[in-house]
Amino acid sequence: MTFEVLLLVLGGFLLGGAWSIWKADSDTEGRTGPQVFFAVVLLVAALLATASAILRL
């Protein structure tokens, strides 16, 4: 397994985590601030990992 493939897998894992947090139900109506913040952070990390893997190919 090359480093590029590992970065692509990591990007997919982080993207799944962001989606999971985004779709998580909460007791309040709508999403909470920390949910949105953490989902955005995971999304940015996923995009960076995927972009760096594509650039290294």
C-alpha positions, 0 to 999 in steps of 0.5 A: 500500500502506497502513501497516496492510497493511505491518504485517500483512505484517510480522506474517505474515513474523515469524510464519513466522520463528517457526514456522521456528525452532520446527520447526528440527531440532537435533543435540540431542534437543529444542529448545535454549534459544536456539531457544525464546527467539528463537522466542518473541521473533519470536512476540511481535513478530508479535503486536504488529505484527498487533495494531497493524495491526488497531487502526489499521484 
